[in-house]
Amino acid sequence: MKAIWNGQIIAESNDTKVIENNHYFPPEAIKKEFFKSSATHTNCPWKGMASYYTVEVDGKENQDAAWYYPETSDLAKQIKGYVAFWKGVEVVE
């Protein structure tokens, strides 16, 4: 799977985990040069507290376009640290 934004592959892996129709990429699969930590956090009742990244490619920012769970509930431990995308980031095979 590939995550693409603004014409650039920002993550790539053959080992994503699909939960609620979202592909979660292993942390080592993201190209860290395109990711900046965000102060945004949200809470999922069954997964836990999500943290976000802003994606930046060629000077364009996509605020909070990626999220991950640094800590998870027992039910979601298989995606701890894995990164998922939204806000126009295209995830394709």
N, CA, C and O atoms as CSV, one atom per row, in Angstrom:
chain,resi,resn,atom,element,x,y,z
A,1,MET,N,N,0.844,-1.186,0.000
A,1,MET,CA,C,0.000,0.000,0.000
A,1,MET,C,C,0.888,1.248,0.000
A,1,MET,O,O,1.994,1.249,0.540
A,2,LYS,N,N,0.365,2.307,-0.624
A,2,LYS,CA,C,1.061,3.584,-0.665
A,2,LYS,C,C,0.113,4.680,-0.202
A,2,LYS,O,O,-1.074,4.666,-0.526
A,3,ALA,N,N,0.647,5.625,0.556
A,3,ALA,CA,C,-0.082,6.841,0.906
A,3,ALA,C,C,0.553,7.969,0.100
A,3,ALA,O,O,1.765,8.178,0.156
A,4,ILE,N,N,-0.282,8.699,-0.656
A,4,ILE,CA,C,0.214,9.735,-1.568
A,4,ILE,C,C,-0.508,11.049,-1.274
A,4,ILE,O,O,-1.730,11.091,-1.136
A,5,TRP,N,N,0.282,12.117,-1.184
A,5,TRP,CA,C,-0.316,13.443,-1.054
A,5,TRP,C,C,0.538,14.445,-1.822
A,5,TRP,O,O,1.767,14.418,-1.754
A,6,ASN,N,N,-0.127,15.317,-2.545
A,6,ASN,CA,C,0.533,16.357,-3.339
A,6,ASN,C,C,1.570,15.743,-4.291
A,6,ASN,O,O,2.648,16.299,-4.502
A,7,GLY,N,N,1.213,14.577,-4.863
A,7,GLY,CA,C,2.055,13.931,-5.852
A,7,GLY,C,C,3.257,13.171,-5.299
A,7,GLY,O,O,4.092,12.697,-6.070
A,8,GLN,N,N,3.358,13.050,-3.982
A,8,GLN,CA,C,4.523,12.422,-3.345
A,8,GLN,C,C,4.088,11.206,-2.522
A,8,GLN,O,O,3.101,11.270,-1.789
A,9,ILE,N,N,4.821,10.106,-2.646
A,9,ILE,CA,C,4.567,8.959,-1.764
A,9,ILE,C,C,5.122,9.310,-0.393
A,9,ILE,O,O,6.319,9.553,-0.242
A,10,ILE,N,N,4.242,9.336,0.608
A,10,ILE,CA,C,4.657,9.712,1.963
A,10,ILE,C,C,4.750,8.515,2.903
A,10,ILE,O,O,5.307,8.619,3.996
A,11,ALA,N,N,4.200,7.370,2.472
A,11,ALA,CA,C,4.315,6.123,3.243
A,11,ALA,C,C,4.112,4.968,2.282
A,11,ALA,O,O,3.362,5.073,1.311
A,12,GLU,N,N,4.795,3.851,2.568
A,12,GLU,CA,C,4.672,2.684,1.704
A,12,GLU,C,C,4.957,1.431,2.516
A,12,GLU,O,O,5.959,1.353,3.227
A,13,SER,N,N,4.045,0.430,2.403
A,13,SER,CA,C,4.216,-0.810,3.162
A,13,SER,C,C,3.374,-1.931,2.571
A,13,SER,O,O,2.292,-1.692,2.035
A,14,ASN,N,N,3.877,-3.149,2.673
A,14,ASN,CA,C,3.097,-4.347,2.349
A,14,ASN,C,C,2.461,-4.935,3.594
A,14,ASN,O,O,1.863,-6.010,3.540
A,15,ASP,N,N,2.586,-4.234,4.721
A,15,ASP,CA,C,2.131,-4.766,6.006
A,15,ASP,C,C,1.223,-3.783,6.745
A,15,ASP,O,O,1.416,-3.537,7.935
A,16,THR,N,N,0.227,-3.217,6.041
A,16,THR,CA,C,-0.713,-2.335,6.729
A,16,THR,C,C,-1.751,-3.179,7.457
A,16,THR,O,O,-1.968,-4.345,7.128
A,17,LYS,N,N,-2.384,-2.572,8.447
A,17,LYS,CA,C,-3.473,-3.219,9.179
A,17,LYS,C,C,-4.730,-2.397,8.922
A,17,LYS,O,O,-4.713,-1.176,9.076
A,18,VAL,N,N,-5.826,-3.059,8.531
A,18,VAL,CA,C,-7.064,-2.351,8.196
A,18,VAL,C,C,-8.025,-2.431,9.373
A,18,VAL,O,O,-8.413,-3.514,9.811
A,19,ILE,N,N,-8.399,-1.259,9.872
A,19,ILE,CA,C,-9.390,-1.148,10.946
A,19,ILE,C,C,-10.330,-0.024,10.565
A,19,ILE,O,O,-9.896,1.082,10.241
A,20,GLU,N,N,-11.628,-0.316,10.607
A,20,GLU,CA,C,-12.664,0.674,10.270
A,20,GLU,C,C,-12.388,1.322,8.908
A,20,GLU,O,O,-12.506,2.538,8.755
A,21,ASN,N,N,-12.022,0.501,7.929
A,21,ASN,CA,C,-11.757,0.936,6.552
A,21,ASN,C,C,-10.555,1.859,6.404
A,21,ASN,O,O,-10.399,2.492,5.360
A,22,ASN,N,N,-9.703,1.951,7.417
A,22,ASN,CA,C,-8.477,2.738,7.325
A,22,ASN,C,C,-7.278,1.812,7.324
A,22,ASN,O,O,-7.205,0.876,8.121
A,23,HIS,N,N,-6.330,2.075,6.420
A,23,HIS,CA,C,-5.067,1.341,6.415
A,23,HIS,C,C,-4.121,2.027,7.396
A,23,HIS,O,O,-3.830,3.215,7.263
A,24,TYR,N,N,-3.650,1.280,8.368
A,24,TYR,CA,C,-2.664,1.770,9.325
A,24,TYR,C,C,-1.287,1.255,8.894
A,24,TYR,O,O,-1.063,0.049,8.794
A,25,PHE,N,N,-0.368,2.200,8.641
A,25,PHE,CA,C,0.974,1.881,8.175
A,25,PHE,C,C,1.913,1.734,9.371
A,25,PHE,O,O,1.817,2.505,10.326
A,26,PRO,N,N,2.821,0.753,9.331
A,26,PRO,CA,C,3.805,0.634,10.415
A,26,PRO,C,C,4.633,1.914,10.513
A,26,PRO,O,O,4.875,2.573,9.502
A,27,PRO,N,N,5.068,2.270,11.721
A,27,PRO,CA,C,5.797,3.536,11.884
A,27,PRO,C,C,7.031,3.654,10.992
A,27,PRO,O,O,7.368,4.752,10.548
A,28,GLU,N,N,7.704,2.542,10.727
A,28,GLU,CA,C,8.906,2.609,9.883
A,28,GLU,C,C,8.572,2.797,8.405
A,28,GLU,O,O,9.474,3.009,7.595
A,29,ALA,N,N,7.291,2.722,8.042
A,29,ALA,CA,C,6.880,2.858,6.639
A,29,ALA,C,C,6.649,4.305,6.215
A,29,ALA,O,O,6.540,4.592,5.023
A,30,ILE,N,N,6.573,5.218,7.186
A,30,ILE,CA,C,6.341,6.611,6.811
A,30,ILE,C,C,7.675,7.300,6.513
A,30,ILE,O,O,8.700,6.997,7.125
A,31,LYS,N,N,7.635,8.225,5.566
A,31,LYS,CA,C,8.823,9.006,5.223
A,31,LYS,C,C,8.824,10.239,6.122
A,31,LYS,O,O,8.172,11.244,5.839
A,32,LYS,N,N,9.569,10.128,7.198
A,32,LYS,CA,C,9.498,11.096,8.298
A,32,LYS,C,C,9.760,12.540,7.879
A,32,LYS,O,O,9.318,13.468,8.557
A,33,GLU,N,N,10.473,12.741,6.770
A,33,GLU,CA,C,10.755,14.113,6.345
A,33,GLU,C,C,9.493,14.879,5.956
A,33,GLU,O,O,9.526,16.105,5.847
A,34,PHE,N,N,8.378,14.169,5.743
A,34,PHE,CA,C,7.127,14.830,5.358
A,34,PHE,C,C,6.165,15.027,6.533
A,34,PHE,O,O,5.059,15.533,6.341
A,35,PHE,N,N,6.566,14.636,7.740
A,35,PHE,CA,C,5.655,14.636,8.890
A,35,PHE,C,C,6.143,15.579,9.978
A,35,PHE,O,O,7.316,15.575,10.353
A,36,LYS,N,N,5.205,16.396,10.480
A,36,LYS,CA,C,5.486,17.278,11.610
A,36,LYS,C,C,4.464,16.992,12.706
A,36,LYS,O,O,3.269,16.875,12.435
A,37,SER,N,N,4.937,16.882,13.934
A,37,SER,CA,C,4.015,16.638,15.053
A,37,SER,C,C,3.016,17.773,15.177
A,37,SER,O,O,3.325,18.933,14.904
A,38,SER,N,N,1.819,17.413,15.591
A,38,SER,CA,C,0.740,18.382,15.798
A,38,SER,C,C,0.332,18.340,17.266
A,38,SER,O,O,0.546,17.339,17.950
A,39,ALA,N,N,-0.247,19.418,17.735
A,39,ALA,CA,C,-0.741,19.460,19.117
A,39,ALA,C,C,-2.138,18.842,19.240
A,39,ALA,O,O,-2.677,18.742,20.342
A,40,THR,N,N,-2.718,18.432,18.120
A,40,THR,CA,C,-4.080,17.888,18.112
A,40,THR,C,C,-4.120,16.477,18.697
A,40,THR,O,O,-3.248,15.648,18.435
A,41,HIS,N,N,-5.156,16.230,19.496
A,41,HIS,CA,C,-5.426,14.901,20.052
A,41,HIS,C,C,-6.931,14.675,20.034
A,41,HIS,O,O,-7.710,15.599,20.270
A,42,THR,N,N,-7.329,13.447,19.755
A,42,THR,CA,C,-8.738,13.071,19.857
A,42,THR,C,C,-8.810,11.740,20.589
A,42,THR,O,O,-7.822,11.013,20.688
A,43,ASN,N,N,-9.991,11.438,21.094
A,43,ASN,CA,C,-10.163,10.198,21.846
A,43,ASN,C,C,-11.133,9.273,21.125
A,43,ASN,O,O,-12.233,9.681,20.752
A,44,CYS,N,N,-10.721,8.039,20.935
A,44,CYS,CA,C,-11.607,6.991,20.417
A,44,CYS,C,C,-12.013,6.120,21.593
A,44,CYS,O,O,-11.153,5.676,22.354
A,45,PRO,N,N,-13.319,5.863,21.760
A,45,PRO,CA,C,-13.765,5.083,22.917
A,45,PRO,C,C,-13.133,3.699,23.031
A,45,PRO,O,O,-12.952,3.193,24.138
A,46,TRP,N,N,-12.796,3.080,21.895
A,46,TRP,CA,C,-12.241,1.731,22.020
A,46,TRP,C,C,-10.761,1.613,21.668
A,46,TRP,O,O,-10.129,0.616,22.016
A,47,LYS,N,N,-10.183,2.625,20.973
A,47,LYS,CA,C,-8.757,2.546,20.624
A,47,LYS,C,C,-7.878,3.340,21.586
A,47,LYS,O,O,-6.765,2.919,21.901
A,48,GLY,N,N,-8.367,4.472,22.047
A,48,GLY,CA,C,-7.582,5.302,22.955
A,48,GLY,C,C,-7.394,6.712,22.419
A,48,GLY,O,O,-8.163,7.177,21.578
A,49,MET,N,N,-6.359,7.388,22.917
A,49,MET,CA,C,-6.082,8.782,22.554
A,49,MET,C,C,-5.190,8.838,21.318
A,49,MET,O,O,-4.086,8.293,21.309
A,50,ALA,N,N,-5.685,9.506,20.275
A,50,ALA,CA,C,-4.923,9.635,19.021
A,50,ALA,C,C,-4.097,10.916,19.034
A,50,ALA,O,O,-4.520,11.945,19.561
A,51,SER,N,N,-2.929,10.829,18.451
A,51,SER,CA,C,-2.083,11.989,18.183
A,51,SER,C,C,-2.034,12.177,16.670
A,51,SER,O,O,-2.325,11.253,15.911
A,52,TYR,N,N,-1.662,13.389,16.238
A,52,TYR,CA,C,-1.716,13.717,14.811
A,52,TYR,C,C,-0.390,14.242,14.285
A,52,TYR,O,O,0.453,14.743,15.029
A,53,TYR,N,N,-0.241,14.105,12.968
A,53,TYR,CA,C,0.855,14.720,12.231
A,53,TYR,C,C,0.257,15.641,11.174
A,53,TYR,O,O,-0.798,15.354,10.609
A,54,THR,N,N,0.940,16.747,10.916
A,54,THR,CA,C,0.680,17.558,9.742
A,54,THR,C,C,1.648,17.074,8.663
A,54,THR,O,O,2.840,16.890,8.913
A,55,VAL,N,N,1.110,16.872,7.461
A,55,VAL,CA,C,1.928,16.413,6.338
A,55,VAL,C,C,2.339,17.639,5.524
A,55,VAL,O,O,1.507,18.489,5.206
A,56,GLU,N,N,3.630,17.724,5.190
A,56,GLU,CA,C,4.123,18.838,4.380
A,56,GLU,C,C,4.926,18.302,3.196
A,56,GLU,O,O,5.910,17.581,3.365
A,57,VAL,N,N,4.479,18.673,1.988
A,57,VAL,CA,C,5.150,18.259,0.750
A,57,VAL,C,C,5.291,19.485,-0.148
A,57,VAL,O,O,4.305,20.160,-0.442
A,58,ASP,N,N,6.505,19.770,-0.577
A,58,ASP,CA,C,6.790,20.889,-1.479
A,58,ASP,C,C,6.197,22.210,-0.987
A,58,ASP,O,O,5.645,22.982,-1.770
A,59,GLY,N,N,6.316,22.459,0.317
A,59,GLY,CA,C,5.860,23.719,0.887
A,59,GLY,C,C,4.377,23.795,1.179
A,59,GLY,O,O,3.913,24.792,1.732
A,60,LYS,N,N,3.611,22.756,0.819
A,60,LYS,CA,C,2.177,22.749,1.103
A,60,LYS,C,C,1.922,21.887,2.332
A,60,LYS,O,O,2.464,20.789,2.462
A,61,GLU,N,N,1.083,22.407,3.237
A,61,GLU,CA,C,0.759,21.677,4.466
A,61,GLU,C,C,-0.652,21.117,4.427
A,61,GLU,O,O,-1.573,21.749,3.908
A,62,ASN,N,N,-0.808,19.933,4.977
A,62,ASN,CA,C,-2.115,19.310,5.165
A,62,ASN,C,C,-2.226,19.043,6.662
A,62,ASN,O,O,-1.738,18.033,7.171
A,63,GLN,N,N,-2.882,19.975,7.355
A,63,GLN,CA,C,-2.953,19.968,8.814
A,63,GLN,C,C,-3.667,18.720,9.337
A,63,GLN,O,O,-4.780,18.403,8.918
A,64,ASP,N,N,-3.008,18.022,10.257
A,64,ASP,CA,C,-3.593,16.858,10.942
A,64,ASP,C,C,-4.085,15.781,9.972
A,64,ASP,O,O,-5.114,15.151,10.218
A,65,ALA,N,N,-3.364,15.568,8.881
A,65,ALA,CA,C,-3.786,14.612,7.850
A,65,ALA,C,C,-3.441,13.165,8.190
A,65,ALA,O,O,-3.890,12.243,7.509
A,66,ALA,N,N,-2.648,12.962,9.238
A,66,ALA,CA,C,-2.278,11.606,9.651
A,66,ALA,C,C,-2.475,11.489,11.155
A,66,ALA,O,O,-2.272,12.450,11.898
A,67,TRP,N,N,-2.871,10.306,11.590
A,67,TRP,CA,C,-3.018,10.092,13.025
A,67,TRP,C,C,-2.470,8.731,13.418
A,67,TRP,O,O,-2.316,7.829,12.595
A,68,TYR,N,N,-2.180,8.618,14.709
A,68,TYR,CA,C,-1.649,7.367,15.258
A,68,TYR,C,C,-1.992,7.312,16.742
A,68,TYR,O,O,-2.378,8.312,17.347
A,69,TYR,N,N,-1.846,6.143,17.299
A,69,TYR,CA,C,-2.110,5.919,18.722
A,69,TYR,C,C,-0.800,5.530,19.400
A,69,TYR,O,O,-0.363,4.386,19.280
A,70,PRO,N,N,-0.158,6.479,20.120
A,70,PRO,CA,C,1.095,6.146,20.794
A,70,PRO,C,C,0.892,5.099,21.887
A,70,PRO,O,O,1.787,4.302,22.168
A,71,GLU,N,N,-0.271,5.107,22.489
A,71,GLU,CA,C,-0.694,4.089,23.457
A,71,GLU,C,C,-2.111,3.685,23.073
A,71,GLU,O,O,-2.894,4.517,22.616
A,72,THR,N,N,-2.441,2.413,23.255
A,72,THR,CA,C,-3.771,1.940,22.865
A,72,THR,C,C,-4.409,1.138,23.981
A,72,THR,O,O,-3.756,0.740,24.946
A,73,SER,N,N,-5.701,0.912,23.820
A,73,SER,CA,C,-6.390,-0.040,24.684
A,73,SER,C,C,-5.935,-1.444,24.282
A,73,SER,O,O,-5.288,-1.618,23.249
A,74,ASP,N,N,-6.267,-2.427,25.086
A,74,ASP,CA,C,-5.917,-3.813,24.751
A,74,ASP,C,C,-6.545,-4.245,23.428
A,74,ASP,O,O,-5.961,-5.041,22.693
A,75,LEU,N,N,-7.731,-3.723,23.124
A,75,LEU,CA,C,-8.425,-4.099,21.891
A,75,LEU,C,C,-7.707,-3.627,20.635
A,75,LEU,O,O,-7.871,-4.226,19.573
A,76,ALA,N,N,-6.913,-2.563,20.738
A,76,ALA,CA,C,-6.282,-1.958,19.559
A,76,ALA,C,C,-4.759,-2.089,19.574
A,76,ALA,O,O,-4.082,-1.398,18.813
A,77,LYS,N,N,-4.213,-2.949,20.412
A,77,LYS,CA,C,-2.750,-2.995,20.545
A,77,LYS,C,C,-2.022,-3.339,19.245
A,77,LYS,O,O,-0.839,-3.031,19.107
A,78,GLN,N,N,-2.714,-3.977,18.282
A,78,GLN,CA,C,-2.062,-4.320,17.008
A,78,GLN,C,C,-1.754,-3.088,16.158
A,78,GLN,O,O,-0.984,-3.193,15.204
A,79,ILE,N,N,-2.335,-1.908,16.475
A,79,ILE,CA,C,-2.035,-0.694,15.702
A,79,ILE,C,C,-1.269,0.346,16.519
A,79,ILE,O,O,-1.166,1.499,16.101
A,80,LYS,N,N,-0.741,-0.034,17.653
A,80,LYS,CA,C,0.033,0.917,18.466
A,80,LYS,C,C,1.181,1.483,17.631
A,80,LYS,O,O,2.022,0.739,17.127
A,81,GLY,N,N,1.203,2.805,17.493
A,81,GLY,CA,C,2.254,3.477,16.743
A,81,GLY,C,C,2.049,3.509,15.235
A,81,GLY,O,O,2.759,4.228,14.532
A,82,TYR,N,N,1.088,2.740,14.726
A,82,TYR,CA,C,0.821,2.713,13.280
A,82,TYR,C,C,0.119,4.003,12.859
A,82,TYR,O,O,-0.583,4.617,13.663
A,83,VAL,N,N,0.304,4.414,11.611
A,83,VAL,CA,C,-0.168,5.713,11.119
A,83,VAL,C,C,-1.224,5.530,10.035
A,83,VAL,O,O,-1.036,4.753,9.098
A,84,ALA,N,N,-2.343,6.255,10.171
A,84,ALA,CA,C,-3.422,6.243,9.179
A,84,ALA,C,C,-3.617,7.659,8.634
A,84,ALA,O,O,-3.109,8.631,9.192
A,85,PHE,N,N,-4.359,7.752,7.540
A,85,PHE,CA,C,-4.463,9.024,6.809
A,85,PHE,C,C,-5.904,9.375,6.458
A,85,PHE,O,O,-6.779,8.512,6.390
A,86,TRP,N,N,-6.119,10.668,6.238
A,86,TRP,CA,C,-7.380,11.207,5.731
A,86,TRP,C,C,-7.075,12.574,5.132
A,86,TRP,O,O,-5.920,12.870,4.828
A,87,LYS,N,N,-8.092,13.408,4.960
A,87,LYS,CA,C,-7.935,14.780,4.450
A,87,LYS,C,C,-7.226,14.835,3.093
A,87,LYS,O,O,-6.308,15.628,2.886
A,88,GLY,N,N,-7.674,13.972,2.179
A,88,GLY,CA,C,-7.162,14.021,0.815
A,88,GLY,C,C,-5.915,13.206,0.563
A,88,GLY,O,O,-5.430,13.172,-0.568
A,89,VAL,N,N,-5.374,12.544,1.581
A,89,VAL,CA,C,-4.245,11.646,1.347
A,89,VAL,C,C,-4.812,10.392,0.700
A,89,VAL,O,O,-5.703,9.749,1.256
A,90,GLU,N,N,-4.299,10.048,-0.466
A,90,GLU,CA,C,-4.785,8.898,-1.215
A,90,GLU,C,C,-4.022,7.646,-0.789
A,90,GLU,O,O,-2.791,7.630,-0.794
A,91,VAL,N,N,-4.760,6.597,-0.421
A,91,VAL,CA,C,-4.148,5.328,-0.067
A,91,VAL,C,C,-4.517,4.315,-1.146
A,91,VAL,O,O,-5.690,3.996,-1.342
A,92,VAL,N,N,-3.493,3.811,-1.844
A,92,VAL,CA,C,-3.703,2.921,-2.993
A,92,VAL,C,C,-2.746,1.723,-2.929
A,92,VAL,O,O,-1.738,1.741,-2.222
A,93,GLU,N,N,-3.102,0.679,-3.696
A,93,GLU,CA,C,-2.205,-0.474,-3.776
A,93,GLU,C,C,-1.073,-0.214,-4.739
A,93,GLU,O,O,-0.218,-1.078,-4.933
